[in-house]
Protein backbone atom coordinates (compact mmCIF):
# COMPACT_ATOMS: atom_id res chain seq x y z
CA UNK A 1 0.00 0.00 0.00
CA UNK A 2 1.26 3.45 -0.87
CA UNK A 3 2.14 5.76 1.97
CA UNK A 4 -0.16 8.75 1.89
CA UNK A 5 0.70 12.09 3.41
CA UNK A 6 -0.20 15.71 3.10
CA UNK A 7 -2.90 16.58 0.61
CA UNK A 8 -3.27 12.99 -0.61
CA UNK A 9 -4.03 11.76 2.91
CA UNK A 10 -6.49 14.61 3.43
CA UNK A 11 -8.33 13.68 0.22
CA UNK A 12 -8.53 10.01 1.15
CA UNK A 13 -9.94 10.84 4.60
CA UNK A 14 -12.48 13.23 3.10
CA UNK A 15 -13.50 10.75 0.39
CA UNK A 16 -13.99 7.99 2.95
CA UNK A 17 -16.09 10.26 5.19
CA UNK A 18 -18.26 11.26 2.22
CA UNK A 19 -18.66 7.65 1.08
CA UNK A 20 -19.64 6.45 4.56
CA UNK A 21 -22.31 9.14 4.84
CA UNK A 22 -23.59 8.54 1.30
CA UNK A 23 -23.96 4.81 1.96
CA UNK A 24 -25.68 5.52 5.27
CA UNK A 25 -28.25 7.67 3.46
CA UNK A 26 -28.93 5.02 0.78
CA UNK A 27 -32.14 3.20 1.68
CA UNK A 28 -33.04 -0.44 1.44
CA UNK A 29 -31.26 -3.27 -0.31
CA UNK A 30 -28.83 -1.00 -2.16
CA UNK A 31 -27.10 0.02 1.06
CA UNK A 32 -23.76 -1.76 1.14
CA UNK A 33 -23.29 -2.26 4.87
CA UNK A 34 -20.11 -4.31 4.49
CA UNK A 35 -18.48 -1.58 2.38
CA UNK A 36 -19.61 1.04 4.87
CA UNK A 37 -18.19 -0.91 7.82
CA UNK A 38 -14.87 -1.44 6.03
CA UNK A 39 -14.67 2.25 5.09
CA UNK A 40 -15.43 3.28 8.68
CA UNK A 41 -12.69 1.00 9.97
CA UNK A 42 -10.19 2.36 7.45
CA UNK A 43 -11.14 5.93 8.30
CA UNK A 44 -10.85 5.21 12.03
CA UNK A 45 -7.31 3.97 11.42
CA UNK A 46 -6.38 7.18 9.61
CA UNK A 47 -8.04 9.69 11.96
CA UNK A 48 -5.88 10.85 14.84
CA UNK A 49 -8.40 12.58 17.14
CA UNK A 50 -12.06 13.26 17.82
CA UNK A 51 -11.52 16.83 16.64
CA UNK A 52 -10.22 15.61 13.30
CA UNK A 53 -13.13 13.16 13.02
CA UNK A 54 -15.59 16.01 13.63
CA UNK A 55 -13.89 18.05 10.89
CA UNK A 56 -14.23 15.28 8.31
CA UNK A 57 -17.78 14.42 9.39
CA UNK A 58 -18.77 18.07 8.87
CA UNK A 59 -17.03 18.18 5.49
CA UNK A 60 -18.92 15.04 4.47
CA UNK A 61 -22.27 16.52 5.54
CA UNK A 62 -21.58 19.64 3.50
CA UNK A 63 -20.59 17.60 0.44
CA UNK A 64 -23.55 15.20 0.63
CA UNK A 65 -26.36 17.43 1.88
CA UNK A 66 -25.17 20.96 1.20
CA UNK A 67 -25.73 21.76 4.88
CA UNK A 68 -23.00 22.04 7.56
CA UNK A 69 -25.19 20.66 10.37
N, C-alpha and C positions, 0 to 999 in steps of 0.2 A: 504494500500500500504506500502511496506517495505521502510524503510528509507535507502537510499543509501548514502555512503560517501566513500571517499578515492578512491581506485582503482576500486571498483564496480561502482561508479558514473562516473569515467573517461570512463570506458568501455561502459556504457550505452550511454553517450554522443557521443562517437566515433561511436558506432553501429548505432545510430539514424542518424548521419551525413552521414555515408556511405549509409544507406538505402534511405535517401532522395535523394542523388545524383544518386544512382542506378535506382530509380524509374523515376527520371527526364530524364535519358538517355534511358529509355525503350520507344520505339515508339508505336504509334497507340493505339488500343483498349486494350492492355495489361497493359497500364500505369494506375496504381491505384491512381488517383488524390486525392481521399478522404483519403486514407492511407497516402499519401505524406503530405497533409495539416495537418492531425492530428499529424504526426511525427514532422513536422516543429514547430507546436504549442508546443508540449511537449519539444522539444529541446530548443525553445526560453525561456520556463519557467525554464530550468535548467542552461542555459548559463548566466554568470554574467556580461560579458562585450563584446564589439566589438572585442577586442584583443583575447579573448578566442574563440569567434565565428570564427575568422580568422584561429586560430590554428586548430580547428576541421574541418573546411572546407578544409584546406590544407591536413590534414590527410586523409580525405575522398577522395580527388582527387588522392592522392598517392595510396590508397587502390584500387580504382576503375579503374583508368587509368594507373597507374604505373608512372605517371608524376606529379611533384610537382606543376606545374603551367600550 
